[in-house]
């Protein structure tokens, strides 16, 4: 997915998991992933984000503001 500088609030973890499982060929066609696959995908995502945080890769949105 290319970053366009726009924000899409409708993109969810479910969308991400659907794309990942399709890309990995775990899911084929229009069939939804199972609840077990979703739970495993969420656990893997949380673990990955936790590891990034421990390694100092922060994914927070920083916004410069002037305080007067």
ABEGO torsion letter per residue (X at the ends): XBBAGBBBAABBAAAAAAAAAAAAGABBEABBBBAAAAAAAAAAAAAAAAAAAAAGBBABBBBBBBBX
